[in-house]
Amino acid sequence: MTHPYSYVRHDVTFLPEGTPCAAWLYRPDGVENPPVVVLAHGFAAFRELRLDAYAARFAQAGYAALVFDYRHWGASGGQPRRILDIGRQHADWRAAIAYARSLPNVDTTRIVGWGSSFGGGHVLDLAAQDHALAAAIVQVPHVTGPASAFAQAPTLLARLVVAAVRDQVGAWLGRPPHRVKSIGIPGDLAMMTSPGAYALVERMAGDQFEKLLAENDVAARIALRVPFYSPGRKAADITAPTLVQLATKDDVTPYAKARKIAGRIPRGEVRSYDCTHFEPYLDPHFEQIVTDQIAFLDRHVRGAR
Protein backbone atom coordinates (compact mmCIF):
# COMPACT_ATOMS: atom_id res chain seq x y z
CA MET A 1 0.00 0.00 0.00
CA THR A 2 1.65 3.23 -1.14
CA HIS A 3 -0.44 5.64 0.95
CA PRO A 4 -1.03 4.31 4.48
CA TYR A 5 -4.02 5.65 6.34
CA SER A 6 -3.52 8.00 9.25
CA TYR A 7 -5.24 6.89 12.43
CA VAL A 8 -6.31 7.97 15.91
CA ARG A 9 -5.74 5.91 19.07
CA HIS A 10 -8.22 6.19 21.95
CA ASP A 11 -8.01 4.80 25.49
CA VAL A 12 -11.12 2.73 26.17
CA THR A 13 -12.32 0.30 28.85
CA PHE A 14 -14.64 -2.70 28.97
CA LEU A 15 -15.77 -4.69 31.99
CA PRO A 16 -15.48 -8.48 32.04
CA GLU A 17 -17.22 -9.71 35.20
CA GLY A 18 -17.18 -6.16 36.60
CA THR A 19 -13.40 -5.55 36.53
CA PRO A 20 -12.05 -3.01 34.01
CA CYS A 21 -9.86 -4.13 31.14
CA ALA A 22 -7.79 -1.30 29.68
CA ALA A 23 -7.61 -1.16 25.90
CA TRP A 24 -6.43 0.97 23.00
CA LEU A 25 -8.83 1.49 20.11
CA TYR A 26 -7.19 2.39 16.80
CA ARG A 27 -9.43 3.94 14.13
CA PRO A 28 -8.15 4.57 10.59
CA ASP A 29 -9.11 7.98 9.23
CA GLY A 30 -11.46 8.09 6.25
CA VAL A 31 -12.46 4.41 6.32
CA GLU A 32 -16.18 3.78 6.58
CA ASN A 33 -17.13 0.87 8.85
CA PRO A 34 -13.73 -0.88 8.91
CA PRO A 35 -13.32 -4.44 10.18
CA VAL A 36 -11.88 -4.72 13.70
CA VAL A 37 -8.82 -6.77 14.71
CA VAL A 38 -8.85 -7.60 18.45
CA LEU A 39 -5.37 -8.23 19.87
CA ALA A 40 -4.01 -9.53 23.18
CA HIS A 41 -0.62 -10.74 24.28
CA GLY A 42 0.91 -13.97 25.43
CA PHE A 43 2.04 -15.44 28.72
CA ALA A 44 2.39 -12.84 31.48
CA ALA A 45 2.80 -9.98 28.98
CA PHE A 46 1.29 -6.51 28.60
CA ARG A 47 0.31 -4.58 25.49
CA GLU A 48 3.32 -2.22 25.44
CA LEU A 49 5.49 -5.20 24.48
CA ARG A 50 5.12 -4.42 20.78
CA LEU A 51 1.38 -5.00 20.29
CA ASP A 52 1.11 -1.31 19.47
CA ALA A 53 3.42 -1.93 16.49
CA TYR A 54 1.01 -4.50 15.02
CA ALA A 55 -2.09 -2.42 15.72
CA ALA A 56 -0.56 0.66 14.10
CA ARG A 57 0.18 -1.31 10.96
CA PHE A 58 -3.37 -2.66 10.83
CA ALA A 59 -4.76 0.86 11.21
CA GLN A 60 -2.47 2.15 8.47
CA ALA A 61 -3.86 -0.63 6.26
CA GLY A 62 -7.44 0.49 6.90
CA TYR A 63 -8.46 -1.78 9.78
CA ALA A 64 -9.63 -0.76 13.23
CA ALA A 65 -7.76 -2.46 16.07
CA LEU A 66 -8.59 -3.07 19.73
CA VAL A 67 -5.59 -3.98 21.93
CA PHE A 68 -6.30 -4.99 25.53
CA ASP A 69 -4.53 -6.07 28.70
CA TYR A 70 -5.92 -9.06 30.58
CA ARG A 71 -7.26 -8.55 34.08
CA HIS A 72 -4.49 -8.62 36.70
CA TRP A 73 -1.95 -7.37 34.10
CA GLY A 74 -0.71 -4.10 32.66
CA ALA A 75 -3.13 -1.21 32.94
CA SER A 76 -6.18 -3.39 33.64
CA GLY A 77 -7.77 -3.90 37.05
CA GLY A 78 -7.80 -7.02 39.17
CA GLN A 79 -6.18 -7.93 42.48
CA PRO A 80 -3.84 -9.47 43.38
CA ARG A 81 -1.60 -8.47 40.50
CA ARG A 82 -0.02 -10.81 37.96
CA ILE A 83 -2.18 -13.87 38.48
CA LEU A 84 -2.58 -15.82 35.25
CA ASP A 85 -5.99 -17.48 35.30
CA ILE A 86 -6.80 -19.22 32.00
CA GLY A 87 -10.56 -19.18 32.58
CA ARG A 88 -10.54 -15.45 33.36
CA GLN A 89 -8.43 -14.72 30.29
CA HIS A 90 -10.96 -16.63 28.17
CA ALA A 91 -13.69 -14.47 29.72
CA ASP A 92 -11.64 -11.36 28.94
CA TRP A 93 -11.46 -12.45 25.31
CA ARG A 94 -15.21 -12.99 25.11
CA ALA A 95 -15.78 -9.57 26.68
CA ALA A 96 -13.33 -7.91 24.27
CA ILE A 97 -15.07 -9.46 21.25
CA ALA A 98 -18.47 -8.41 22.63
CA TYR A 99 -17.15 -4.88 23.15
CA ALA A 100 -15.82 -4.76 19.57
CA ARG A 101 -19.23 -5.87 18.32
CA SER A 102 -20.83 -3.00 20.23
CA LEU A 103 -18.67 -0.25 18.72
CA PRO A 104 -20.23 2.38 16.48
CA ASN A 105 -18.91 3.09 12.99
CA VAL A 106 -17.18 -0.26 12.50
CA ASP A 107 -18.29 -3.39 10.68
CA THR A 108 -19.36 -5.56 13.60
CA THR A 109 -19.79 -8.56 11.29
CA ARG A 110 -16.05 -8.54 10.52
CA ILE A 111 -14.30 -9.11 13.84
CA VAL A 112 -10.89 -10.82 13.82
CA GLY A 113 -9.17 -12.48 16.78
CA TRP A 114 -5.37 -11.97 16.92
CA GLY A 115 -3.30 -13.73 19.57
CA SER A 116 0.37 -14.44 20.11
CA SER A 117 1.98 -17.30 22.06
CA PHE A 118 -0.27 -18.16 25.04
CA GLY A 119 -2.80 -15.66 23.68
CA GLY A 120 -2.67 -17.50 20.37
CA GLY A 121 -3.90 -20.55 22.24
CA HIS A 122 -6.74 -18.47 23.66
CA VAL A 123 -7.72 -17.35 20.14
CA LEU A 124 -7.74 -20.96 18.91
CA ASP A 125 -10.02 -21.84 21.82
CA LEU A 126 -12.24 -18.82 21.08
CA ALA A 127 -12.44 -19.49 17.34
CA ALA A 128 -13.45 -23.09 17.97
CA GLN A 129 -16.53 -21.80 19.82
CA ASP A 130 -17.38 -18.39 18.30
CA HIS A 131 -18.20 -19.17 14.68
CA ALA A 132 -19.18 -15.56 13.99
CA LEU A 133 -15.52 -14.49 13.91
CA ALA A 134 -14.53 -13.32 10.44
CA ALA A 135 -10.99 -14.68 10.79
CA ALA A 136 -8.25 -15.54 13.27
CA ILE A 137 -4.52 -14.87 13.33
CA VAL A 138 -2.32 -16.83 15.73
CA GLN A 139 1.39 -16.13 15.98
CA VAL A 140 3.67 -18.79 17.57
CA PRO A 141 0.56 -20.12 19.36
CA HIS A 142 0.49 -22.33 22.43
CA VAL A 143 -1.26 -25.47 21.18
CA THR A 144 -0.47 -28.31 23.57
CA GLY A 145 0.27 -28.20 27.28
CA PRO A 146 2.42 -31.35 27.60
CA ALA A 147 4.70 -30.39 24.69
CA SER A 148 5.30 -26.91 26.10
CA ALA A 149 5.72 -28.08 29.70
CA PHE A 150 8.09 -30.92 28.86
CA ALA A 151 10.19 -28.72 26.61
CA GLN A 152 11.65 -27.50 29.92
CA ALA A 153 14.61 -29.21 31.57
CA PRO A 154 13.38 -31.82 34.12
CA THR A 155 15.18 -30.11 36.99
CA LEU A 156 13.53 -26.76 36.21
CA LEU A 157 10.15 -28.45 35.80
CA ALA A 158 10.51 -30.02 39.24
CA ARG A 159 11.43 -26.67 40.83
CA LEU A 160 8.45 -24.99 39.15
CA VAL A 161 6.07 -27.66 40.44
CA VAL A 162 7.34 -27.20 44.00
CA ALA A 163 6.84 -23.42 43.71
CA ALA A 164 3.41 -23.93 42.13
CA VAL A 165 2.20 -26.23 44.91
CA ARG A 166 3.42 -23.74 47.52
CA ASP A 167 1.53 -20.95 45.75
CA GLN A 168 -1.65 -22.98 45.28
CA VAL A 169 -1.78 -24.10 48.90
CA GLY A 170 -1.10 -20.52 49.98
CA ALA A 171 -3.97 -19.30 47.79
CA TRP A 172 -6.33 -21.77 49.45
CA LEU A 173 -5.18 -20.43 52.84
CA GLY A 174 -5.65 -16.80 51.78
CA ARG A 175 -1.97 -15.93 51.54
CA PRO A 176 -0.42 -13.54 48.99
CA PRO A 177 0.83 -15.16 45.77
CA HIS A 178 4.16 -16.97 45.76
CA ARG A 179 5.77 -15.80 42.55
CA VAL A 180 8.33 -17.00 40.03
CA LYS A 181 9.89 -15.05 37.19
CA SER A 182 7.92 -15.08 33.95
CA ILE A 183 11.04 -15.04 31.79
CA GLY A 184 14.65 -15.50 32.77
CA ILE A 185 18.02 -16.72 31.62
CA PRO A 186 18.96 -20.40 31.59
CA GLY A 187 19.34 -21.59 35.19
CA ASP A 188 16.78 -19.13 36.61
CA LEU A 189 13.63 -20.33 38.33
CA ALA A 190 11.35 -18.93 35.62
CA MET A 191 8.50 -20.11 33.44
CA MET A 192 10.51 -19.45 30.26
CA THR A 193 14.30 -19.77 30.15
CA SER A 194 15.13 -20.32 26.46
CA PRO A 195 18.67 -19.18 25.58
CA GLY A 196 18.55 -15.60 24.31
CA ALA A 197 14.85 -15.14 25.09
CA TYR A 198 15.31 -12.63 27.91
CA ALA A 199 17.46 -10.37 25.72
CA LEU A 200 14.78 -10.44 23.01
CA VAL A 201 12.04 -9.50 25.49
CA GLU A 202 14.26 -6.64 26.70
CA ARG A 203 14.31 -5.39 23.10
CA MET A 204 10.53 -5.76 22.88
CA ALA A 205 10.14 -3.64 26.01
CA GLY A 206 12.22 -0.74 24.65
CA ASP A 207 11.53 2.32 26.77
CA GLN A 208 9.15 0.23 28.91
CA PHE A 209 12.09 -1.78 30.30
CA GLU A 210 11.60 -0.58 33.90
CA LYS A 211 7.98 -1.69 33.74
CA LEU A 212 9.09 -5.06 32.41
CA LEU A 213 11.50 -5.49 35.32
CA ALA A 214 8.79 -4.58 37.82
CA GLU A 215 6.22 -6.95 36.32
CA ASN A 216 8.40 -9.91 35.31
CA ASP A 217 6.80 -12.44 37.64
CA VAL A 218 3.66 -14.53 37.87
CA ALA A 219 1.81 -16.43 40.58
CA ALA A 220 3.51 -19.83 40.41
CA ARG A 221 0.24 -21.84 40.44
CA ILE A 222 0.00 -21.45 36.65
CA ALA A 223 2.75 -24.10 36.35
CA LEU A 224 0.19 -26.66 37.53
CA ARG A 225 -2.23 -25.64 34.78
CA VAL A 226 -0.14 -25.16 31.64
CA PRO A 227 0.43 -28.92 31.15
CA PHE A 228 -3.34 -29.43 31.00
CA TYR A 229 -4.13 -26.56 28.63
CA SER A 230 -4.17 -27.81 25.05
CA PRO A 231 -6.34 -25.52 22.89
CA GLY A 232 -5.04 -27.26 19.77
CA ARG A 233 -7.36 -30.16 20.58
CA LYS A 234 -10.21 -28.04 19.23
CA ALA A 235 -8.44 -27.13 15.97
CA ALA A 236 -10.82 -29.16 13.80
CA ASP A 237 -13.80 -27.17 15.20
CA ILE A 238 -12.52 -23.82 13.89
CA THR A 239 -14.59 -22.63 10.92
CA ALA A 240 -13.07 -19.19 10.27
CA PRO A 241 -10.10 -18.65 7.96
CA THR A 242 -7.09 -18.90 10.28
CA LEU A 243 -3.52 -17.78 9.71
CA VAL A 244 -1.06 -19.78 11.80
CA GLN A 245 2.47 -18.35 11.91
CA LEU A 246 5.12 -20.66 13.35
CA ALA A 247 8.80 -20.27 14.23
CA THR A 248 10.94 -23.20 13.12
CA LYS A 249 13.40 -22.67 16.02
CA ASP A 250 10.67 -22.31 18.65
CA ASP A 251 11.46 -24.10 21.91
CA VAL A 252 8.60 -22.53 23.87
CA THR A 253 5.92 -23.90 21.54
CA PRO A 254 7.72 -26.81 19.83
CA TYR A 255 7.48 -26.38 16.07
CA ALA A 256 6.79 -29.94 14.88
CA LYS A 257 3.83 -30.43 17.22
CA ALA A 258 2.38 -27.00 16.39
CA ARG A 259 2.75 -27.66 12.65
CA LYS A 260 0.88 -30.95 12.95
CA ILE A 261 -1.98 -29.45 14.96
CA ALA A 262 -2.27 -26.38 12.71
CA GLY A 263 -2.83 -28.75 9.81
CA ARG A 264 -6.13 -29.82 11.39
CA ILE A 265 -7.74 -26.38 11.03
CA PRO A 266 -10.15 -26.76 8.08
CA ARG A 267 -9.49 -23.29 6.63
CA GLY A 268 -6.02 -22.90 8.10
CA GLU A 269 -3.08 -21.28 6.35
CA VAL A 270 0.27 -22.16 7.90
CA ARG A 271 3.39 -20.09 7.36
CA SER A 272 6.76 -20.92 8.90
CA TYR A 273 9.63 -18.54 9.62
CA ASP A 274 13.28 -19.23 10.36
CA CYS A 275 13.35 -17.73 13.84
CA THR A 276 12.84 -18.38 17.56
CA HIS A 277 9.71 -17.80 19.66
CA PHE A 278 10.21 -14.10 20.46
CA GLU A 279 11.74 -12.93 17.19
CA PRO A 280 8.49 -12.36 15.23
CA TYR A 281 7.89 -9.21 17.31
CA LEU A 282 11.19 -7.67 16.25
CA ASP A 283 13.02 -6.69 13.10
CA PRO A 284 14.13 -8.20 10.81
CA HIS A 285 11.30 -10.76 11.13
CA PHE A 286 8.49 -8.40 12.20
CA GLU A 287 8.15 -6.80 8.78
CA GLN A 288 7.49 -10.09 6.98
CA ILE A 289 5.22 -11.37 9.75
CA VAL A 290 2.96 -8.30 9.79
CA THR A 291 2.98 -8.00 5.98
CA ASP A 292 1.72 -11.58 5.76
CA GLN A 293 -0.97 -10.82 8.36
CA ILE A 294 -2.25 -7.82 6.40
CA ALA A 295 -2.23 -9.79 3.14
CA PHE A 296 -4.27 -12.50 4.88
CA LEU A 297 -6.77 -9.91 6.16
CA ASP A 298 -7.02 -8.36 2.71
CA ARG A 299 -7.84 -11.76 1.18
CA HIS A 300 -10.34 -12.98 3.75
CA VAL A 301 -11.79 -9.97 5.57
CA ARG A 302 -11.56 -6.70 3.66
CA GLY A 303 -14.01 -7.69 0.93
CA ALA A 304 -16.12 -10.10 2.97
CA ARG A 305 -19.63 -8.96 3.80
C-alpha positions in Angstrom: 0.0 0.0 0.0 1.6 3.2 -1.1 -0.4 5.6 1.0 -1.0 4.3 4.5 -4.0 5.6 6.3 -3.5 8.0 9.3 -5.2 6.9 12.4 -6.3 8.0 15.9 -5.7 5.9 19.1 -8.2 6.2 21.9 -8.0 4.8 25.5 -11.1 2.7 26.2 -12.3 0.3 28.8 -14.6 -2.7 29.0 -15.8 -4.7 32.0 -15.5 -8.5 32.0 -17.2 -9.7 35.2 -17.2 -6.2 36.6 -13.4 -5.6 36.5 -12.1 -3.0 34.0 -9.9 -4.1 31.1 -7.8 -1.3 29.7 -7.6 -1.2 25.9 -6.4 1.0 23.0 -8.8 1.5 20.1 -7.2 2.4 16.8 -9.4 3.9 14.1 -8.2 4.6 10.6 -9.1 8.0 9.2 -11.5 8.1 6.2 -12.5 4.4 6.3 -16.2 3.8 6.6 -17.1 0.9 8.8 -13.7 -0.9 8.9 -13.3 -4.4 10.2 -11.9 -4.7 13.7 -8.8 -6.8 14.7 -8.9 -7.6 18.5 -5.4 -8.2 19.9 -4.0 -9.5 23.2 -0.6 -10.7 24.3 0.9 -14.0 25.4 2.0 -15.4 28.7 2.4 -12.8 31.5 2.8 -10.0 29.0 1.3 -6.5 28.6 0.3 -4.6 25.5 3.3 -2.2 25.4 5.5 -5.2 24.5 5.1 -4.4 20.8 1.4 -5.0 20.3 1.1 -1.3 19.5 3.4 -1.9 16.5 1.0 -4.5 15.0 -2.1 -2.4 15.7 -0.6 0.7 14.1 0.2 -1.3 11.0 -3.4 -2.7 10.8 -4.8 0.9 11.2 -2.5 2.1 8.5 -3.9 -0.6 6.3 -7.4 0.5 6.9 -8.5 -1.8 9.8 -9.6 -0.8 13.2 -7.8 -2.5 16.1 -8.6 -3.1 19.7 -5.6 -4.0 21.9 -6.3 -5.0 25.5 -4.5 -6.1 28.7 -5.9 -9.1 30.6 -7.3 -8.5 34.1 -4.5 -8.6 36.7 -2.0 -7.4 34.1 -0.7 -4.1 32.7 -3.1 -1.2 32.9 -6.2 -3.4 33.6 -7.8 -3.9 37.0 -7.8 -7.0 39.2 -6.2 -7.9 42.5 -3.8 -9.5 43.4 -1.6 -8.5 40.5 0.0 -10.8 38.0 -2.2 -13.9 38.5 -2.6 -15.8 35.3 -6.0 -17.5 35.3 -6.8 -19.2 32.0 -10.6 -19.2 32.6 -10.5 -15.5 33.4 -8.4 -14.7 30.3 -11.0 -16.6 28.2 -13.7 -14.5 29.7 -11.6 -11.4 28.9 -11.5 -12.5 25.3 -15.2 -13.0 25.1 -15.8 -9.6 26.7 -13.3 -7.9 24.3 -15.1 -9.5 21.3 -18.5 -8.4 22.6 -17.2 -4.9 23.1 -15.8 -4.8 19.6 -19.2 -5.9 18.3 -20.8 -3.0 20.2 -18.7 -0.3 18.7 -20.2 2.4 16.5 -18.9 3.1 13.0 -17.2 -0.3 12.5 -18.3 -3.4 10.7 -19.4 -5.6 13.6 -19.8 -8.6 11.3 -16.1 -8.5 10.5 -14.3 -9.1 13.8 -10.9 -10.8 13.8 -9.2 -12.5 16.8 -5.4 -12.0 16.9 -3.3 -13.7 19.6 0.4 -14.4 20.1 2.0 -17.3 22.1 -0.3 -18.2 25.0 -2.8 -15.7 23.7 -2.7 -17.5 20.4 -3.9 -20.5 22.2 -6.7 -18.5 23.7 -7.7 -17.3 20.1 -7.7 -21.0 18.9 -10.0 -21.8 21.8 -12.2 -18.8 21.1 -12.4 -19.5 17.3 -13.5 -23.1 18.0 -16.5 -21.8 19.8 -17.4 -18.4 18.3 -18.2 -19.2 14.7 -19.2 -15.6 14.0 -15.5 -14.5 13.9 -14.5 -13.3 10.4 -11.0 -14.7 10.8 -8.3 -15.5 13.3 -4.5 -14.9 13.3 -2.3 -16.8 15.7 1.4 -16.1 16.0 3.7 -18.8 17.6 0.6 -20.1 19.4 0.5 -22.3 22.4 -1.3 -25.5 21.2 -0.5 -28.3 23.6 0.3 -28.2 27.3 2.4 -31.3 27.6 4.7 -30.4 24.7 5.3 -26.9 26.1 5.7 -28.1 29.7 8.1 -30.9 28.9 10.2 -28.7 26.6 11.6 -27.5 29.9 14.6 -29.2 31.6 13.4 -31.8 34.1 15.2 -30.1 37.0 13.5 -26.8 36.2 10.2 -28.4 35.8 10.5 -30.0 39.2 11.4 -26.7 40.8 8.5 -25.0 39.1 6.1 -27.7 40.4 7.3 -27.2 44.0 6.8 -23.4 43.7 3.4 -23.9 42.1 2.2 -26.2 44.9 3.4 -23.7 47.5 1.5 -20.9 45.8 -1.6 -23.0 45.3 -1.8 -24.1 48.9 -1.1 -20.5 50.0 -4.0 -19.3 47.8 -6.3 -21.8 49.5 -5.2 -20.4 52.8 -5.7 -16.8 51.8 -2.0 -15.9 51.5 -0.4 -13.5 49.0 0.8 -15.2 45.8 4.2 -17.0 45.8 5.8 -15.8 42.5 8.3 -17.0 40.0 9.9 -15.1 37.2 7.9 -15.1 34.0 11.0 -15.0 31.8 14.6 -15.5 32.8 18.0 -16.7 31.6 19.0 -20.4 31.6 19.3 -21.6 35.2 16.8 -19.1 36.6 13.6 -20.3 38.3 11.4 -18.9 35.6 8.5 -20.1 33.4 10.5 -19.4 30.3 14.3 -19.8 30.2 15.1 -20.3 26.5 18.7 -19.2 25.6 18.5 -15.6 24.3 14.8 -15.1 25.1 15.3 -12.6 27.9 17.5 -10.4 25.7 14.8 -10.4 23.0 12.0 -9.5 25.5 14.3 -6.6 26.7 14.3 -5.4 23.1 10.5 -5.8 22.9 10.1 -3.6 26.0 12.2 -0.7 24.7 11.5 2.3 26.8 9.1 0.2 28.9 12.1 -1.8 30.3 11.6 -0.6 33.9 8.0 -1.7 33.7 9.1 -5.1 32.4 11.5 -5.5 35.3 8.8 -4.6 37.8 6.2 -6.9 36.3 8.4 -9.9 35.3 6.8 -12.4 37.6 3.7 -14.5 37.9 1.8 -16.4 40.6 3.5 -19.8 40.4 0.2 -21.8 40.4 0.0 -21.5 36.7 2.8 -24.1 36.4 0.2 -26.7 37.5 -2.2 -25.6 34.8 -0.1 -25.2 31.6 0.4 -28.9 31.2 -3.3 -29.4 31.0 -4.1 -26.6 28.6 -4.2 -27.8 25.1 -6.3 -25.5 22.9 -5.0 -27.3 19.8 -7.4 -30.2 20.6 -10.2 -28.0 19.2 -8.4 -27.1 16.0 -10.8 -29.2 13.8 -13.8 -27.2 15.2 -12.5 -23.8 13.9 -14.6 -22.6 10.9 -13.1 -19.2 10.3 -10.1 -18.6 8.0 -7.1 -18.9 10.3 -3.5 -17.8 9.7 -1.1 -19.8 11.8 2.5 -18.4 11.9 5.1 -20.7 13.3 8.8 -20.3 14.2 10.9 -23.2 13.1 13.4 -22.7 16.0 10.7 -22.3 18.6 11.5 -24.1 21.9 8.6 -22.5 23.9 5.9 -23.9 21.5 7.7 -26.8 19.8 7.5 -26.4 16.1 6.8 -29.9 14.9 3.8 -30.4 17.2 2.4 -27.0 16.4 2.7 -27.7 12.6 0.9 -30.9 13.0 -2.0 -29.4 15.0 -2.3 -26.4 12.7 -2.8 -28.8 9.8 -6.1 -29.8 11.4 -7.7 -26.4 11.0 -10.1 -26.8 8.1 -9.5 -23.3 6.6 -6.0 -22.9 8.1 -3.1 -21.3 6.3 0.3 -22.2 7.9 3.4 -20.1 7.4 6.8 -20.9 8.9 9.6 -18.5 9.6 13.3 -19.2 10.4 13.4 -17.7 13.8 12.8 -18.4 17.6 9.7 -17.8 19.7 10.2 -14.1 20.5 11.7 -12.9 17.2 8.5 -12.4 15.2 7.9 -9.2 17.3 11.2 -7.7 16.2 13.0 -6.7 13.1 14.1 -8.2 10.8 11.3 -10.8 11.1 8.5 -8.4 12.2 8.2 -6.8 8.8 7.5 -10.1 7.0 5.2 -11.4 9.8 3.0 -8.3 9.8 3.0 -8.0 6.0 1.7 -11.6 5.8 -1.0 -10.8 8.4 -2.3 -7.8 6.4 -2.2 -9.8 3.1 -4.3 -12.5 4.9 -6.8 -9.9 6.2 -7.0 -8.4 2.7 -7.8 -11.8 1.2 -10.3 -13.0 3.7 -11.8 -10.0 5.6 -11.6 -6.7 3.7 -14.0 -7.7 0.9 -16.1 -10.1 3.0 -19.6 -9.0 3.8 
